[in-house]
Amino acid sequence: MTSPSRQFRAALALIAVRKSQWTFDKLAQELQVDAGLVKFCWRTLLENAWQLYPPRARSTTGHWQPDPSVKAMIALAAYRARSDRIGDIARQYGVSLQDVEHWRCILIRRADWLF
């Protein structure tokens, strides 16, 4: 059996991000793939997402920004959470709602580079 293509693995990871209300087992069942593959793709995204973000400590406006790995975790948490909880995530991590939404966009636009 050949390994799934990079595009397929990226698609699985992004579906797992966007379908936050679904368990990985349900995703696997709906997509007719092995649950282990969905979990592997998600784990790969989690482990490598920090590479998407520039390692600067301050934004252009001068306010504090977390390191890239924290930005990635905030973006992933925001995508896995319900849309009405994004403000809670921003407050939890002490960042602006605009930053969270910006990092979410970066994550989705560039996630396929990881695979």
N, C-alpha and C positions, 0 to 999 in steps of 0.2 A: 504494500500500500504506500502510495506516495504521500508526502506531507502536504498539508493544505497550502495554497499559495499565500503570498504576503497580503495581497488584496483581500482574500477571504478572511484571513486572521484579523486584519484591521477592521473589516466589516463586522465580524463577531464582537470584537472589543467595543466598537462604537455602539452597536445595538445594546450590549450589556450596560453601557453608560446611559444611553437614552431611555431604555426600558427599566427604569429604576424600581418600578413596582413588581417586576418579575424576578423570581429566583433564577439562579443559573440553571437549575434543573428544568424549570419551565421553559426557559429560553432554548435549551438544548432540545427539548421535546418538540417545541413549535418549529424549530429550524431543522429538525431531523438530523442532528449531529450529536456526537458524544458530549456529555456534560463536562468531562475532563478537558475537552478542547476549548469549550467556552471559558472555563476557569483558567486554563493556561493563557489564553489570549488576554483575559482581564488582568491576570497577574503580570504579564509582560508589559501591558500598558502602565500599570501602577508602578512597576519597578523602573521604568524608563522615562516616564512622563516628565521628570524633572529636567531632562535634557532640552525640553522645548523652551525653557525660559532663560532669558539673559541673567547672569549672576550679579546684578547690581543691587546695592543696598537701598538706594533712594530713587524715587521716581523723578521725572523732570520738574515736578512741582515741589520737590524737596521733602515729601513726607516719607516716613519709614515704609519699607516693603520687606516682606519675609524673603528668606532665601528660596531659590528655585524649587527645591523639593517640597517646601511648604506651599508655595503657589500651586504646584501640581496637585497636591492633596486637597487643597481648597477647591480647585476647579473640579476634580473628580467627585468630591463630596457634594458640590452644588448640582452636578448632573445626576447623581444618584438620589438626591433629595427631591421632595415635591417642590414645585415652583413657588409655593407660598412659604417655604422654609429657607429660601436663599438669603433673605435678610438676616435670619437667625445665624446662618453660617458666617456671614460677614461680621456680625457682632461677636460671635464666638472667637473668631481669629483676629479681631481688632483691625479689620481692613474695610475699605469702602465697598458698597454694593457695586459701584462702577468697576472697581478692580476685579471683583469676583466674576462679573459678566464678561469683562475683557479676557480674563484668563480662561474662562469656559470657551470663548470663541477661538483662542489660540489652540487649545487642546483639541477641539474638533477639527479645525482646519489642518493641523499638522500631525495628527495622531498616526496617519498612515505612513509617515516617515519612519516610524519606529519598527515597522514590520518588514 
